[in-house]
Amino acid sequence: MNKTDLQAQRTRLIEKLGVQFEKEHQLAPVAARIFATLIVTGKKGITFEQLVTDLNAGKSTVSTHLEHLQTTNRIEYYTKSGDRKRYFIVKPDLMENHVDELTAKWEAQKCIHKEVLEYKQRSNELNKEDPPFDLEFQKSLLDFLDEATAALNKLKKNINIY
């Protein structure tokens, strides 16, 4: 793969990620493309001027969306000694925070579904001749939530490695 192919792949990835972020996070198209660009740029960051050039967008548009992404704690910037430019990057703890949010959400669901399972089990015990509930789905759901939470915790441990 040469540099031209790699640049074309980068452009396609930014567009795909941008569309996903528009839908998933209700971001404006330019904000979604900025965020996607920062993801594929990595920890070296990208300057305001380069974003304007790469996205072929107006300075005020890029500025507005950079401000929004900073305000919503998705991105931040750093400066280099002797260089007045700001280098924008994805907030390092963003993924870890997202994992924590998902874990908390799934833990809350597990608590509720454990109560549902207990209710169904008691109902079945009281109606042994004709139990009203098949418990397999409820058990499978709880197993899934346990496994998904464990996988997220494993991911969280590996986030800082990279």
N, C-alpha and C positions, 0 to 999 in steps of 0.2 A: 504494500500500500504506500503510495506516495503522499506528499503534502497536500496536493489538490484533492485527492480522494478523502484524506482525513478531514480537510476543511468542509467538504461536501457532507460527510457523515456528521460533523459537528453541527452544521446548519440544520440538517434533518432532525437531529436529536433535540436541538433547541425548539424547533417547531412542534415536535411531538410532545415534549415535556410541557411546553407552553400551553398547548391545547388541553392537556391533562390538568394543569394547574388552574386554568380558567374554569373548568368544570368542577374540579374537586374542591378548590379553595375560593371559588367565586372571585378570582382576580380579573382585573381588566386585562385585555390582550397584551398591551405593552408591559404592564407589571409582570404578567406571567412570563413573557419572553425575557425580561430582565432577570427574573429569578432563575429561569432555566439556563440563561447564559452564565450566571454566577456558579451554578452547579457544575456545568461542563468546563468552566474555567479553573475551578479548584482554588486551593489556598493561596495562590499567588495574587489573586484578585484581578479586577479590571477597573480601569479608570472611567470617569464620567464621559470623557471625550471618546473613548473607544466604544462605549455603549451607544452613544449617539451615532457613531459611524457604522458599527456592526448592525444595529437595528434599523438604521435609516429612519430615525425618528427625530422629532424636534427637541431642542435642548429643554424647553419648558416642560414638554411631555415627559421626557426621561427624568428630569428633576422632580416633578410631581410624584411620579411613581416610585422613585428611589426613596423619597420622603415617606410615602405610604408604607413601603416595605420595611423601612427602619422603624417607623412608629408601631408596626404590628410585630416587631421583634423577629423578623425573618432574616434580615441582613444587618451588617454593620460595615464600618470601613476602618482602615488603618492608614497611617502615613509612614513614609520612609524618611529617614534623616536626610536633610538637605533637599528634599523633593516636596514641592507644595501640593502635589496631586494626592487625591484620596483614592485608595484602592478598595473597592467594594467586594465583600465576600459574604457567603452564607454564614449566619451566626453559628459558631462551632457547637453550641449546645442545642441547636434547633432539633436535630434528630432525636437526641436523648429526651428532650421535653416531649416530643411527639410520642415516643415509646412510652413514657410515663403516663401520658393522657390515655393512650389506648389501653394500657395495663389497668389503670384505675377504672376505665369504662367496663372492661371485661370482668374485673373483680366484682364490680357492682352487679353485673348481669349474673355472675355465678351465684351470688348471695340470693338473688330473687329466684333463680331457677332451682336452687337447692330447696327453697321453701315450697315451690311448686311441686317438686318431686316428693317431698315429705307429705304434702297434702294428698297427692295422688296415691301414694303408698297407703296412707291411712284410709282413704276412700275404698281402695281395693280390699284392705283387710276387713272393713265393715261389710263389704259386699262380696264375700268369697265365692258365692255360688255364681255370680255374674259380675266379675270385676269390670268397672267402667273405663279403666285406663290401661293402655299398653305403655309400659314404662321405658321401653327401649329408646325411644326418641329422646326423652328427657335425660336419660343416662348418657346417651351419645353426645348430646349438646353439652353437658357438663364436662365430659371427657375432652371434647373439642376445646372448650374454653380453658381447661387446665393445660392442654398441650400448646395452645396458641399463646397463653401467658408465659409458659416456660420458654417457648421459642423467642418471644419478645425479650425476655430477660437475658437470654443467651446473646441476642443481637446487641442489646445494650452494653453488655460486657465487652463486646468486640468493636463498638463504635470508636472508642478512643485509640484503638490499636492502629487504625488507618488514619 
